[in-house]
């Protein structure tokens, strides 16, 4: 009986090792959402950029990728980088144009 239990546990562990990573589709965030609400909605960001503005405001951009076309995790699928901006742990804007309008050469990149 012990051997059967051990074999069952081993097989279940092997099954977990080959599980696919679940990637959430990009959904439009809402203004004022907290960082935790954003991560719950969009998942873990692909990268994070943090800047200190000249007025000492800390601005965080969480970078996500929105796929166009294939829902497969294929690298060749069209992807658009979507930065989501947080100030004081609240969403204040998102999108490429928002990013370009709010990051300047005077900003100090922290991360």
ABEGO torsion letter per residue (X at the ends): XAAAAAAAAAAAAAAAAABBBBBBBBBBBBBGBBAAAAAAAAEBBABBBBBBBAAGBBBBBBBBBBBBEBABABAABBBBBBBBBBBGGBBAEBEAAAAAAABBAABBBAX
